């Protein structure tokens, strides 16, 4: 039978730091996730801005509620000709 020594008196107690590439990859994933969320919210607000009052009632929203949500995207407050098509 083989015994493995797991506790040694000469253990190195310096903290382990992640490699720079791991930190960079995590940062890129975080930024990518934030951009993906921003894009989804923006697209949803664009579609919401194109609904009629009747369609808003069908989904359970009042025009005031929809307007508040649309105003969260400042780019939607620009004139329509400047808006990219979605």
N, CA, C and O atoms as a CHARMM CRD file, in Angstrom:
* protein
*
  344
    1    1 UNK  N      0.83600  -1.17800   0.00000 PROA 1      0.00000
    2    1 UNK  CA     0.00000   0.00000   0.00000 PROA 1      0.00000
    3    1 UNK  C      0.88600   1.24800   0.00000 PROA 1      0.00000
    4    1 UNK  O      1.89700   1.31400   0.69900 PROA 1      0.00000
    5    2 UNK  N      0.47500   2.24200  -0.80900 PROA 2      0.00000
    6    2 UNK  CA     1.24700   3.46800  -0.94900 PROA 2      0.00000
    7    2 UNK  C      0.57200   4.56900  -0.14600 PROA 2      0.00000
    8    2 UNK  O     -0.64100   4.75500  -0.24300 PROA 2      0.00000
    9    3 UNK  N      1.33400   5.28300   0.62800 PROA 3      0.00000
   10    3 UNK  CA     0.81500   6.39100   1.41200 PROA 3      0.00000
   11    3 UNK  C      1.23400   7.69100   0.73700 PROA 3      0.00000
   12    3 UNK  O      2.39200   7.87000   0.36200 PROA 3      0.00000
   13    4 UNK  N      0.27400   8.58700   0.59100 PROA 4      0.00000
   14    4 UNK  CA     0.55600   9.89100  -0.01700 PROA 4      0.00000
   15    4 UNK  C      0.53800  10.92800   1.08800 PROA 4      0.00000
   16    4 UNK  O     -0.43700  11.06500   1.82700 PROA 4      0.00000
   17    5 UNK  N      1.62100  11.64200   1.18300 PROA 5      0.00000
   18    5 UNK  CA     1.72500  12.69100   2.19100 PROA 5      0.00000
   19    5 UNK  C      1.02600  13.93900   1.67100 PROA 5      0.00000
   20    5 UNK  O      1.45500  14.51400   0.67000 PROA 5      0.00000
   21    6 UNK  N     -0.03900  14.36500   2.33200 PROA 6      0.00000
   22    6 UNK  CA    -0.79000  15.53900   1.87900 PROA 6      0.00000
   23    6 UNK  C     -0.47400  16.78200   2.68000 PROA 6      0.00000
   24    6 UNK  O     -0.71400  17.89500   2.21100 PROA 6      0.00000
   25    7 UNK  N      0.04800  16.62200   3.85300 PROA 7      0.00000
   26    7 UNK  CA     0.38300  17.77000   4.68500 PROA 7      0.00000
   27    7 UNK  C      1.88300  17.77100   4.89800 PROA 7      0.00000
   28    7 UNK  O      2.45300  16.82400   5.44000 PROA 7      0.00000
   29    8 UNK  N      2.50500  18.84500   4.46500 PROA 8      0.00000
   30    8 UNK  CA     3.95000  18.94500   4.64000 PROA 8      0.00000
   31    8 UNK  C      4.27400  20.22000   5.38800 PROA 8      0.00000
   32    8 UNK  O      3.52400  21.19500   5.34800 PROA 8      0.00000
   33    9 UNK  N      5.36200  20.19600   6.04500 PROA 9      0.00000
   34    9 UNK  CA     5.77900  21.37800   6.79300 PROA 9      0.00000
   35    9 UNK  C      6.46300  22.39500   5.88600 PROA 9      0.00000
   36    9 UNK  O      6.61500  23.55500   6.26700 PROA 9      0.00000
   37   10 UNK  N      6.87700  21.97900   4.69700 PROA 10     0.00000
   38   10 UNK  CA     7.56100  22.86900   3.77000 PROA 10     0.00000
   39   10 UNK  C      6.60900  23.40700   2.70000 PROA 10     0.00000
   40   10 UNK  O      7.04600  23.77800   1.61100 PROA 10     0.00000
   41   11 UNK  N      5.33300  23.44900   3.00100 PROA 11     0.00000
   42   11 UNK  CA     4.34600  23.88300   2.01200 PROA 11     0.00000
   43   11 UNK  C      4.52600  25.36000   1.68600 PROA 11     0.00000
   44   11 UNK  O      4.81900  26.17100   2.56500 PROA 11     0.00000
   45   12 UNK  N      4.34900  25.69300   0.42900 PROA 12     0.00000
   46   12 UNK  CA     4.43200  27.07200  -0.02800 PROA 12     0.00000
   47   12 UNK  C      3.05200  27.70200   0.15500 PROA 12     0.00000
   48   12 UNK  O      2.09900  27.25900  -0.48700 PROA 12     0.00000
   49   13 UNK  N      2.91500  28.70000   0.99400 PROA 13     0.00000
   50   13 UNK  CA     1.61900  29.30000   1.31200 PROA 13     0.00000
   51   13 UNK  C      1.33700  30.57800   0.52800 PROA 13     0.00000
   52   13 UNK  O      0.47800  31.36200   0.93100 PROA 13     0.00000
   53   14 UNK  N      2.02900  30.80400  -0.56600 PROA 14     0.00000
   54   14 UNK  CA     1.75500  31.99800  -1.35000 PROA 14     0.00000
   55   14 UNK  C      0.43800  31.80900  -2.09900 PROA 14     0.00000
   56   14 UNK  O      0.16300  30.71800  -2.59700 PROA 14     0.00000
   57   15 UNK  N     -0.38100  32.86200  -2.18400 PROA 15     0.00000
   58   15 UNK  CA    -1.67100  32.72000  -2.87200 PROA 15     0.00000
   59   15 UNK  C     -1.46900  32.45700  -4.36600 PROA 15     0.00000
   60   15 UNK  O     -0.52400  32.94700  -4.98500 PROA 15     0.00000
   61   16 UNK  N     -2.36400  31.68900  -4.90400 PROA 16     0.00000
   62   16 UNK  CA    -2.31300  31.36700  -6.31900 PROA 16     0.00000
   63   16 UNK  C     -3.08400  32.43600  -7.07400 PROA 16     0.00000
   64   16 UNK  O     -4.24700  32.70000  -6.76900 PROA 16     0.00000
   65   17 UNK  N     -2.45000  33.04400  -8.04400 PROA 17     0.00000
   66   17 UNK  CA    -3.09500  34.07400  -8.84600 PROA 17     0.00000
   67   17 UNK  C     -3.39800  33.50800 -10.21700 PROA 17     0.00000
   68   17 UNK  O     -2.58600  32.77900 -10.78700 PROA 17     0.00000
   69   18 UNK  N     -4.57200  33.84300 -10.75300 PROA 18     0.00000
   70   18 UNK  CA    -4.89600  33.33500 -12.08800 PROA 18     0.00000
   71   18 UNK  C     -3.97200  33.95300 -13.13200 PROA 18     0.00000
   72   18 UNK  O     -3.47100  35.06500 -12.96200 PROA 18     0.00000
   73   19 UNK  N     -3.76700  33.23800 -14.17000 PROA 19     0.00000
   74   19 UNK  CA    -2.92200  33.73200 -15.25300 PROA 19     0.00000
   75   19 UNK  C     -3.56200  34.94900 -15.90100 PROA 19     0.00000
   76   19 UNK  O     -4.78200  35.10700 -15.87400 PROA 19     0.00000
   77   20 UNK  N     -2.75500  35.78400 -16.46900 PROA 20     0.00000
   78   20 UNK  CA    -3.24800  37.00100 -17.11200 PROA 20     0.00000
   79   20 UNK  C     -4.21600  36.66500 -18.24600 PROA 20     0.00000
   80   20 UNK  O     -5.19100  37.38400 -18.46400 PROA 20     0.00000
   81   21 UNK  N     -3.95300  35.59100 -18.95600 PROA 21     0.00000
   82   21 UNK  CA    -4.84100  35.22700 -20.05800 PROA 21     0.00000
   83   21 UNK  C     -6.21900  34.81100 -19.54500 PROA 21     0.00000
   84   21 UNK  O     -7.22600  35.06900 -20.20400 PROA 21     0.00000
   85   22 UNK  N     -6.27200  34.17300 -18.38400 PROA 22     0.00000
   86   22 UNK  CA    -7.56500  33.78900 -17.81300 PROA 22     0.00000
   87   22 UNK  C     -8.34500  35.03800 -17.40200 PROA 22     0.00000
   88   22 UNK  O     -9.55800  35.10700 -17.59900 PROA 22     0.00000
   89   23 UNK  N     -7.65900  36.00800 -16.84000 PROA 23     0.00000
   90   23 UNK  CA    -8.31200  37.25600 -16.44900 PROA 23     0.00000
   91   23 UNK  C     -8.84200  37.99300 -17.68000 PROA 23     0.00000
   92   23 UNK  O     -9.95100  38.52600 -17.67400 PROA 23     0.00000
   93   24 UNK  N     -8.03400  38.01000 -18.72300 PROA 24     0.00000
   94   24 UNK  CA    -8.43900  38.68000 -19.95200 PROA 24     0.00000
   95   24 UNK  C     -9.64200  37.98300 -20.58700 PROA 24     0.00000
   96   24 UNK  O    -10.57200  38.64300 -21.04900 PROA 24     0.00000
   97   25 UNK  N     -9.62300  36.66700 -20.60700 PROA 25     0.00000
   98   25 UNK  CA   -10.74400  35.91000 -21.18000 PROA 25     0.00000
   99   25 UNK  C    -12.02600  36.15500 -20.38800 PROA 25     0.00000
  100   25 UNK  O    -13.10000  36.30400 -20.97100 PROA 25     0.00000
  101   26 UNK  N    -11.91500  36.19700 -19.06400 PROA 26     0.00000
  102   26 UNK  CA   -13.09100  36.45700 -18.23500 PROA 26     0.00000
  103   26 UNK  C    -13.62100  37.86800 -18.47100 PROA 26     0.00000
  104   26 UNK  O    -14.83300  38.08500 -18.48300 PROA 26     0.00000
  105   27 UNK  N    -12.72400  38.81900 -18.65900 PROA 27     0.00000
  106   27 UNK  CA   -13.14700  40.19500 -18.92000 PROA 27     0.00000
  107   27 UNK  C    -13.84500  40.31400 -20.27100 PROA 27     0.00000
  108   27 UNK  O    -14.85600  41.00400 -20.39700 PROA 27     0.00000
  109   28 UNK  N    -13.30600  39.64400 -21.26600 PROA 28     0.00000
  110   28 UNK  CA   -13.91600  39.67700 -22.59700 PROA 28     0.00000
  111   28 UNK  C    -15.29500  39.03100 -22.55900 PROA 28     0.00000
  112   28 UNK  O    -16.22900  39.53300 -23.18500 PROA 28     0.00000
  113   29 UNK  N    -15.43400  37.92300 -21.83200 PROA 29     0.00000
  114   29 UNK  CA   -16.75100  37.27400 -21.70100 PROA 29     0.00000
  115   29 UNK  C    -17.74700  38.18500 -20.99500 PROA 29     0.00000
  116   29 UNK  O    -18.91500  38.24600 -21.37900 PROA 29     0.00000
  117   30 UNK  N    -17.29300  38.88800 -19.96800 PROA 30     0.00000
  118   30 UNK  CA   -18.18600  39.78800 -19.23700 PROA 30     0.00000
  119   30 UNK  C    -18.65400  40.93800 -20.12700 PROA 30     0.00000
  120   30 UNK  O    -19.83700  41.28100 -20.12900 PROA 30     0.00000
  121   31 UNK  N    -17.73900  41.52800 -20.87500 PROA 31     0.00000
  122   31 UNK  CA   -18.10100  42.62800 -21.77600 PROA 31     0.00000
  123   31 UNK  C    -19.02100  42.11200 -22.87600 PROA 31     0.00000
  124   31 UNK  O    -20.00100  42.76900 -23.23000 PROA 31     0.00000
  125   32 UNK  N    -18.70700  40.94100 -23.41300 PROA 32     0.00000
  126   32 UNK  CA   -19.55400  40.34700 -24.44600 PROA 32     0.00000
  127   32 UNK  C    -20.95600  40.07000 -23.93900 PROA 32     0.00000
  128   32 UNK  O    -21.93100  40.30300 -24.65300 PROA 32     0.00000
  129   33 UNK  N    -21.07000  39.57600 -22.71600 PROA 33     0.00000
  130   33 UNK  CA   -22.38500  39.33000 -22.12800 PROA 33     0.00000
  131   33 UNK  C    -23.17000  40.61100 -21.92300 PROA 33     0.00000
  132   33 UNK  O    -24.38000  40.64800 -22.14400 PROA 33     0.00000
  133   34 UNK  N    -22.47400  41.67000 -21.49500 PROA 34     0.00000
  134   34 UNK  CA   -23.14300  42.95500 -21.29000 PROA 34     0.00000
  135   34 UNK  C    -23.63200  43.52900 -22.62300 PROA 34     0.00000
  136   34 UNK  O    -24.73300  44.07400 -22.70100 PROA 34     0.00000
  137   35 UNK  N    -22.81600  43.40700 -23.66300 PROA 35     0.00000
  138   35 UNK  CA   -23.23300  43.89300 -24.98000 PROA 35     0.00000
  139   35 UNK  C    -24.40300  43.09100 -25.53300 PROA 35     0.00000
  140   35 UNK  O    -25.30400  43.64600 -26.16100 PROA 35     0.00000
  141   36 UNK  N    -24.38400  41.79700 -25.29800 PROA 36     0.00000
  142   36 UNK  CA   -25.48000  40.94600 -25.75900 PROA 36     0.00000
  143   36 UNK  C    -26.78100  41.33100 -25.06300 PROA 36     0.00000
  144   36 UNK  O    -27.83000  41.39600 -25.70400 PROA 36     0.00000
  145   37 UNK  N    -26.72300  41.58500 -23.76100 PROA 37     0.00000
  146   37 UNK  CA   -27.90700  42.00000 -23.01700 PROA 37     0.00000
  147   37 UNK  C    -28.40100  43.36400 -23.49800 PROA 37     0.00000
  148   37 UNK  O    -29.60400  43.55800 -23.67200 PROA 37     0.00000
  149   38 UNK  N    -27.47900  44.31400 -23.71500 PROA 38     0.00000
  150   38 UNK  CA   -27.85900  45.63800 -24.20800 PROA 38     0.00000
  151   38 UNK  C    -28.55600  45.52400 -25.56200 PROA 38     0.00000
  152   38 UNK  O    -29.57900  46.16600 -25.79900 PROA 38     0.00000
  153   39 UNK  N    -27.99900  44.71300 -26.43700 PROA 39     0.00000
  154   39 UNK  CA   -28.57500  44.54500 -27.78100 PROA 39     0.00000
  155   39 UNK  C    -29.97900  43.95000 -27.71400 PROA 39     0.00000
  156   39 UNK  O    -30.87700  44.39000 -28.43200 PROA 39     0.00000
  157   40 UNK  N    -30.17000  42.93900 -26.84400 PROA 40     0.00000
  158   40 UNK  CA   -31.48900  42.31200 -26.71100 PROA 40     0.00000
  159   40 UNK  C    -32.50800  43.31000 -26.16200 PROA 40     0.00000
  160   40 UNK  O    -33.63700  43.37700 -26.65100 PROA 40     0.00000
  161   41 UNK  N    -32.11800  44.07900 -25.15800 PROA 41     0.00000
  162   41 UNK  CA   -33.03500  45.08000 -24.59700 PROA 41     0.00000
  163   41 UNK  C    -33.37900  46.15200 -25.61500 PROA 41     0.00000
  164   41 UNK  O    -34.53000  46.57400 -25.72600 PROA 41     0.00000
  165   42 UNK  N    -32.37100  46.58800 -26.35800 PROA 42     0.00000
  166   42 UNK  CA   -32.61400  47.61300 -27.37500 PROA 42     0.00000
  167   42 UNK  C    -33.56500  47.11400 -28.44800 PROA 42     0.00000
  168   42 UNK  O    -34.49500  47.82700 -28.82400 PROA 42     0.00000
  169   43 UNK  N    -33.35200  45.91400 -28.94300 PROA 43     0.00000
  170   43 UNK  CA   -34.22800  45.33900 -29.96100 PROA 43     0.00000
  171   43 UNK  C    -35.64900  45.20100 -29.43900 PROA 43     0.00000
  172   43 UNK  O    -36.60900  45.48100 -30.15800 PROA 43     0.00000
  173   44 UNK  N    -35.78600  44.77400 -28.19900 PROA 44     0.00000
  174   44 UNK  CA   -37.11000  44.63700 -27.59800 PROA 44     0.00000
  175   44 UNK  C    -37.80000  45.99800 -27.49400 PROA 44     0.00000
  176   44 UNK  O    -38.99600  46.11300 -27.76200 PROA 44     0.00000
  177   45 UNK  N    -37.04900  47.02000 -27.10600 PROA 45     0.00000
  178   45 UNK  CA   -37.64300  48.36200 -26.99600 PROA 45     0.00000
  179   45 UNK  C    -38.01500  48.92600 -28.36200 PROA 45     0.00000
  180   45 UNK  O    -39.01200  49.63800 -28.48100 PROA 45     0.00000
  181   46 UNK  N    -37.23300  48.62000 -29.39100 PROA 46     0.00000
  182   46 UNK  CA   -37.58100  49.06200 -30.74000 PROA 46     0.00000
  183   46 UNK  C    -38.90300  48.42200 -31.15200 PROA 46     0.00000
  184   46 UNK  O    -39.79200  49.10200 -31.66400 PROA 46     0.00000
  185   47 UNK  N    -39.03200  47.12200 -30.92900 PROA 47     0.00000
  186   47 UNK  CA   -40.27900  46.43400 -31.27400 PROA 47     0.00000
  187   47 UNK  C    -41.45100  46.96900 -30.45400 PROA 47     0.00000
  188   47 UNK  O    -42.55900  47.11900 -30.97000 PROA 47     0.00000
  189   48 UNK  N    -41.20700  47.25100 -29.19300 PROA 48     0.00000
  190   48 UNK  CA   -42.25200  47.79900 -28.32900 PROA 48     0.00000
  191   48 UNK  C    -42.71000  49.16400 -28.84000 PROA 48     0.00000
  192   48 UNK  O    -43.89700  49.48500 -28.78200 PROA 48     0.00000
  193   49 UNK  N    -41.77900  49.95500 -29.33400 PROA 49     0.00000
  194   49 UNK  CA   -42.14300  51.29400 -29.82800 PROA 49     0.00000
  195   49 UNK  C    -42.98800  51.22800 -31.09700 PROA 49     0.00000
  196   49 UNK  O    -43.64000  52.21000 -31.45100 PROA 49     0.00000
  197   50 UNK  N    -42.98900  50.10200 -31.77800 PROA 50     0.00000
  198   50 UNK  CA   -43.73400  49.96600 -33.02500 PROA 50     0.00000
  199   50 UNK  C    -45.12700  49.37900 -32.82400 PROA 50     0.00000
  200   50 UNK  O    -45.88300  49.26100 -33.78800 PROA 50     0.00000
  201   51 UNK  N    -45.48500  49.00700 -31.59700 PROA 51     0.00000
  202   51 UNK  CA   -46.80200  48.42800 -31.33400 PROA 51     0.00000
  203   51 UNK  C    -47.87100  49.51000 -31.23800 PROA 51     0.00000
  204   51 UNK  O    -47.61000  50.62100 -30.77500 PROA 51     0.00000
  205   52 UNK  N    -49.06600  49.17300 -31.67800 PROA 52     0.00000
  206   52 UNK  CA   -50.20000  50.09100 -31.54900 PROA 52     0.00000
  207   52 UNK  C    -50.77100  49.98500 -30.14000 PROA 52     0.00000
  208   52 UNK  O    -50.41500  49.08300 -29.38300 PROA 52     0.00000
  209   53 UNK  N    -51.66000  50.91400 -29.79500 PROA 53     0.00000
  210   53 UNK  CA   -52.28800  50.87300 -28.47100 PROA 53     0.00000
  211   53 UNK  C    -53.06900  49.58200 -28.27000 PROA 53     0.00000
  212   53 UNK  O    -53.07500  49.02600 -27.17200 PROA 53     0.00000
  213   54 UNK  N    -53.72100  49.10300 -29.31200 PROA 54     0.00000
  214   54 UNK  CA   -54.47900  47.85000 -29.21300 PROA 54     0.00000
  215   54 UNK  C    -53.54700  46.66900 -28.96200 PROA 54     0.00000
  216   54 UNK  O    -53.85300  45.80000 -28.14600 PROA 54     0.00000
  217   55 UNK  N    -52.43900  46.63300 -29.64100 PROA 55     0.00000
  218   55 UNK  CA   -51.47400  45.55100 -29.44700 PROA 55     0.00000
  219   55 UNK  C    -50.86600  45.61200 -28.04400 PROA 55     0.00000
  220   55 UNK  O    -50.61300  44.57700 -27.42700 PROA 55     0.00000
  221   56 UNK  N    -50.63400  46.82800 -27.54400 PROA 56     0.00000
  222   56 UNK  CA   -50.12200  46.97300 -26.18600 PROA 56     0.00000
  223   56 UNK  C    -51.11700  46.43100 -25.16900 PROA 56     0.00000
  224   56 UNK  O    -50.72600  45.75900 -24.21500 PROA 56     0.00000
  225   57 UNK  N    -52.39900  46.71900 -25.36600 PROA 57     0.00000
  226   57 UNK  CA   -53.41400  46.18200 -24.45900 PROA 57     0.00000
  227   57 UNK  C    -53.45000  44.65700 -24.51000 PROA 57     0.00000
  228   57 UNK  O    -53.67300  43.99900 -23.49400 PROA 57     0.00000
  229   58 UNK  N    -53.22700  44.09900 -25.70500 PROA 58     0.00000
  230   58 UNK  CA   -53.22100  42.64100 -25.84100 PROA 58     0.00000
  231   58 UNK  C    -52.11800  41.98300 -25.01000 PROA 58     0.00000
  232   58 UNK  O    -52.30300  40.88000 -24.49600 PROA 58     0.00000
  233   59 UNK  N    -50.98000  42.65100 -24.87700 PROA 59     0.00000
  234   59 UNK  CA   -49.89000  42.08100 -24.08500 PROA 59     0.00000
  235   59 UNK  C    -49.92200  42.55300 -22.63800 PROA 59     0.00000
  236   59 UNK  O    -49.04700  42.20300 -21.84600 PROA 59     0.00000
  237   60 UNK  N    -50.93200  43.35000 -22.29600 PROA 60     0.00000
  238   60 UNK  CA   -51.11100  43.76400 -20.90200 PROA 60     0.00000
  239   60 UNK  C    -50.33100  44.99500 -20.49800 PROA 60     0.00000
  240   60 UNK  O    -50.01900  45.16500 -19.31900 PROA 60     0.00000
  241   61 UNK  N    -50.00900  45.85200 -21.44000 PROA 61     0.00000
  242   61 UNK  CA   -49.29100  47.08400 -21.13500 PROA 61     0.00000
  243   61 UNK  C    -50.13300  48.29200 -21.51100 PROA 61     0.00000
  244   61 UNK  O    -50.87100  48.27600 -22.49500 PROA 61     0.00000
  245   62 UNK  N    -50.00600  49.32900 -20.71200 PROA 62     0.00000
  246   62 UNK  CA   -50.64900  50.58500 -21.08000 PROA 62     0.00000
  247   62 UNK  C    -49.66600  51.38800 -21.93000 PROA 62     0.00000
  248   62 UNK  O    -48.46200  51.13800 -21.87800 PROA 62     0.00000
  249   63 UNK  N    -50.15700  52.33800 -22.70100 PROA 63     0.00000
  250   63 UNK  CA   -49.23500  53.17500 -23.48100 PROA 63     0.00000
  251   63 UNK  C    -48.21800  53.91900 -22.61300 PROA 63     0.00000
  252   63 UNK  O    -47.07900  54.13400 -23.02800 PROA 63     0.00000
  253   64 UNK  N    -48.63600  54.31200 -21.40400 PROA 64     0.00000
  254   64 UNK  CA   -47.70200  54.99100 -20.49200 PROA 64     0.00000
  255   64 UNK  C    -46.57500  54.06300 -20.04400 PROA 64     0.00000
  256   64 UNK  O    -45.41400  54.46900 -19.98300 PROA 64     0.00000
  257   65 UNK  N    -46.92300  52.82000 -19.73500 PROA 65     0.00000
  258   65 UNK  CA   -45.90700  51.84600 -19.32800 PROA 65     0.00000
  259   65 UNK  C    -44.92300  51.59500 -20.46800 PROA 65     0.00000
  260   65 UNK  O    -43.71500  51.51900 -20.24500 PROA 65     0.00000
  261   66 UNK  N    -45.43700  51.46800 -21.67300 PROA 66     0.00000
  262   66 UNK  CA   -44.57700  51.24300 -22.83500 PROA 66     0.00000
  263   66 UNK  C    -43.67200  52.45100 -23.06700 PROA 66     0.00000
  264   66 UNK  O    -42.49000  52.29300 -23.37300 PROA 66     0.00000
  265   67 UNK  N    -44.21800  53.64100 -22.92300 PROA 67     0.00000
  266   67 UNK  CA   -43.42500  54.85900 -23.12600 PROA 67     0.00000
  267   67 UNK  C    -42.28900  54.94700 -22.11100 PROA 67     0.00000
  268   67 UNK  O    -41.17200  55.32400 -22.46700 PROA 67     0.00000
  269   68 UNK  N    -42.55900  54.60500 -20.85000 PROA 68     0.00000
  270   68 UNK  CA   -41.50000  54.61700 -19.83700 PROA 68     0.00000
  271   68 UNK  C    -40.38300  53.64400 -20.19400 PROA 68     0.00000
  272   68 UNK  O    -39.20300  53.96100 -20.03700 PROA 68     0.00000
  273   69 UNK  N    -40.75300  52.46900 -20.66900 PROA 69     0.00000
  274   69 UNK  CA   -39.74500  51.48100 -21.04600 PROA 69     0.00000
  275   69 UNK  C    -38.95700  51.93300 -22.27300 PROA 69     0.00000
  276   69 UNK  O    -37.74200  51.74700 -22.33300 PROA 69     0.00000
  277   70 UNK  N    -39.63400  52.51900 -23.23800 PROA 70     0.00000
  278   70 UNK  CA   -38.96300  52.97900 -24.45700 PROA 70     0.00000
  279   70 UNK  C    -37.97400  54.09800 -24.13100 PROA 70     0.00000
  280   70 UNK  O    -36.89800  54.16300 -24.72700 PROA 70     0.00000
  281   71 UNK  N    -38.32500  54.97200 -23.19700 PROA 71     0.00000
  282   71 UNK  CA   -37.45600  56.09100 -22.83900 PROA 71     0.00000
  283   71 UNK  C    -36.16000  55.63800 -22.16700 PROA 71     0.00000
  284   71 UNK  O    -35.21700  56.42200 -22.07000 PROA 71     0.00000
  285   72 UNK  N    -36.09500  54.40200 -21.70800 PROA 72     0.00000
  286   72 UNK  CA   -34.86500  53.88700 -21.11000 PROA 72     0.00000
  287   72 UNK  C    -33.76100  53.74700 -22.14600 PROA 72     0.00000
  288   72 UNK  O    -32.58000  53.72300 -21.80000 PROA 72     0.00000
  289   73 UNK  N    -34.13700  53.65500 -23.39500 PROA 73     0.00000
  290   73 UNK  CA   -33.15700  53.59000 -24.47500 PROA 73     0.00000
  291   73 UNK  C    -33.07400  54.97100 -25.10900 PROA 73     0.00000
  292   73 UNK  O    -33.93200  55.34000 -25.91000 PROA 73     0.00000
  293   74 UNK  N    -32.06300  55.72000 -24.76200 PROA 74     0.00000
  294   74 UNK  CA   -31.95900  57.10700 -25.20700 PROA 74     0.00000
  295   74 UNK  C    -31.83600  57.22100 -26.72200 PROA 74     0.00000
  296   74 UNK  O    -32.26200  58.22000 -27.30200 PROA 74     0.00000
  297   75 UNK  N    -31.26600  56.22200 -27.35900 PROA 75     0.00000
  298   75 UNK  CA   -31.12500  56.28700 -28.81100 PROA 75     0.00000
  299   75 UNK  C    -32.46700  56.22400 -29.51700 PROA 75     0.00000
  300   75 UNK  O    -32.57500  56.67400 -30.65700 PROA 75     0.00000
  301   76 UNK  N    -33.48600  55.68300 -28.88200 PROA 76     0.00000
  302   76 UNK  CA   -34.80400  55.61500 -29.50100 PROA 76     0.00000
  303   76 UNK  C    -35.50800  56.97000 -29.49100 PROA 76     0.00000
  304   76 UNK  O    -36.53100  57.14000 -30.15400 PROA 76     0.00000
  305   77 UNK  N    -34.97500  57.92200 -28.75300 PROA 77     0.00000
  306   77 UNK  CA   -35.59100  59.24100 -28.69900 PROA 77     0.00000
  307   77 UNK  C    -35.19600  60.09500 -29.89600 PROA 77     0.00000
  308   77 UNK  O    -35.74500  61.17900 -30.09600 PROA 77     0.00000
  309   78 UNK  N    -34.24800  59.61300 -30.69200 PROA 78     0.00000
  310   78 UNK  CA   -33.85200  60.32800 -31.90300 PROA 78     0.00000
  311   78 UNK  C    -34.94300  60.19200 -32.94400 PROA 78     0.00000
  312   78 UNK  O    -35.83200  59.34900 -32.81300 PROA 78     0.00000
  313   79 UNK  N    -34.88200  61.00300 -33.96200 PROA 79     0.00000
  314   79 UNK  CA   -35.84800  60.90400 -35.05000 PROA 79     0.00000
  315   79 UNK  C    -35.73600  59.54600 -35.72200 PROA 79     0.00000
  316   79 UNK  O    -34.64900  58.97200 -35.79100 PROA 79     0.00000
  317   80 UNK  N    -36.82300  59.04600 -36.20400 PROA 80     0.00000
  318   80 UNK  CA   -36.86100  57.71400 -36.83000 PROA 80     0.00000
  319   80 UNK  C    -35.92700  57.54800 -38.03200 PROA 80     0.00000
  320   80 UNK  O    -35.35200  56.46800 -38.16900 PROA 80     0.00000
  321   81 UNK  N    -35.73300  58.53400 -38.91200 PROA 81     0.00000
  322   81 UNK  CA   -34.84900  58.29100 -40.05300 PROA 81     0.00000
  323   81 UNK  C    -33.41700  57.94200 -39.64500 PROA 81     0.00000
  324   81 UNK  O    -32.69200  57.31900 -40.42100 PROA 81     0.00000
  325   82 UNK  N    -33.00300  58.33100 -38.45200 PROA 82     0.00000
  326   82 UNK  CA   -31.64900  58.02800 -37.99600 PROA 82     0.00000
  327   82 UNK  C    -31.53300  56.64100 -37.37900 PROA 82     0.00000
  328   82 UNK  O    -30.42900  56.15700 -37.12900 PROA 82     0.00000
  329   83 UNK  N    -32.66100  56.01000 -37.13600 PROA 83     0.00000
  330   83 UNK  CA   -32.65000  54.70300 -36.47500 PROA 83     0.00000
  331   83 UNK  C    -32.27200  53.59400 -37.44900 PROA 83     0.00000
  332   83 UNK  O    -32.74000  53.59200 -38.58800 PROA 83     0.00000
  333   84 UNK  N    -31.43800  52.65700 -37.02700 PROA 84     0.00000
  334   84 UNK  CA   -31.15400  51.51900 -37.89400 PROA 84     0.00000
  335   84 UNK  C    -32.35100  50.58200 -37.92500 PROA 84     0.00000
  336   84 UNK  O    -33.06300  50.46300 -36.92800 PROA 84     0.00000
  337   85 UNK  N    -32.58600  49.92300 -39.03800 PROA 85     0.00000
  338   85 UNK  CA   -33.72200  49.00300 -39.10400 PROA 85     0.00000
  339   85 UNK  C    -33.44700  47.75500 -38.29000 PROA 85     0.00000
  340   85 UNK  O    -32.32700  47.24400 -38.27700 PROA 85     0.00000
  341   86 UNK  N    -34.47400  47.26600 -37.61100 PROA 86     0.00000
  342   86 UNK  CA   -34.33600  46.03000 -36.83100 PROA 86     0.00000
  343   86 UNK  C    -35.40700  45.06400 -37.25600 PROA 86     0.00000
  344   86 UNK  O    -35.48100  43.95400 -36.73000 PROA 86     0.00000
